[in-house]
């Protein structure tokens, strides 16, 4: 008889998946995922409220998918979708590469759509 490559079921060790736990200190104003309240960004990382629909950040606390080329309102960019590490909701995108010189300042920065975030910790 052929030998199985897989161990018997009673020998398989079940592990719990790692939960997103990178929380920011309570002394900082933060933006959190509206769906699960995981911390996404510190207010100090906000570059600008780019429009009524989204904000631009230096750094965020999210997962990042593969980059692809997309034509956005400001031209052609290579962007990667970003998502909440806890609930996996797509939140916005990261600018990987800007093809127009006037848009180069966006490279390496993140857009979070306002519909997916809420203000936490110390907002008046």
N, C-alpha and C positions, 0 to 999 in steps of 0.2 A: 504494500500500500504506500501511496505518496505521503510524505510528511507535510503538515501544514506549516506555513510561515507565520501564521498568527498564533499568539498564545491562547490557551483556553480562556473562556470568559471569566472564570473565577480568578485568573491571574492578572487581569487588566485593572490597573489602578485608576480610579476615577478621581479627577481633580476639579476643583471649582475654578472657573475662569477668573482672571484678575480683574478687579473692579477699578475703575478710574477713581483715584483718591488724591489727586494733586490739588488740594485746596489752598487758597491764598489766605494770608493772615486777615483776621477780622478788622484790623486797623486800616485796611485799604478798601477804597471803593472799588467794587468789582462788577463785572458783567458775567451773568450766569446763563446757562442753557435754560430756556423757558420751559422745555419739556421735562427735564430731570433735575435742574438746579445745580449741575456740576459747574464749577468755575471755569470760565472761558478766557477772561482777560482782566488785567488790572487797569484801572482808569488811566494810570500814568503811561500806559502803552498806546493810548488812543492818539492817532495822528490827526484825524479830522472826521467829522460827520460828513462823509462824502456826498450824501443826498438824504432825502427823507426816507429812503428805504434801507440804507446800509452805512456802516462806518468802517474806516480804514485804520488798521492797527500795525504796530511794529512787531509785536510778538503775541501769540495766543497759545492757549493750552488745549490743543485739539489734535486729531489725527489728520493725515494728509494722504490723498489718493494720488494716482499717477497723473502727470502733466499731459495736457492736450492743447492744441491750438484752437482758439475761439475768437471770433470777431465780436468785440464788445463795443459799447458806445464810443469808447476812446481809441478804437482801432484794433489791430490784430495783436493778441497776446498768447503766450503759452501759460496756461493756468492749471491748477490742480484743485479739485474739490476738497474742502475741509469738512470734517465731521466731528461731532461730540464723541469722545472716547467712551463715554458711559452708555448713552442710548443710541449711538450710531446715526443720529439725525444729521443730514447734510445741512451745514450752516452758512456756507458761502464758498470762497475760493482763495487760493494763494497765487499771487503773481510770480511765476517762475522766470518769465522773460517777456520784455516789451520789445516789439519790433520797430517802434517809432522812438526817435531820440527824446522827444518831449515827454515820453511816458516812462523813461528808464527809472525815475525815482520810485516807482511802484514795485520794482523787482524785489522779491523776498518779503513783501508785505502782505497782509491778510485783509480780506473783506468779510465781515460778518453781517448778514442780513438782519435788520432790526426786528423782524418778525420772529426770530429765533433766540433772542436774548432779552434778559431782564436785568435791571440794576439791583445790586445787593450791597450790604455792608456800608452803612454810614451815609447814604444819600439822604438829603434833606427833603 
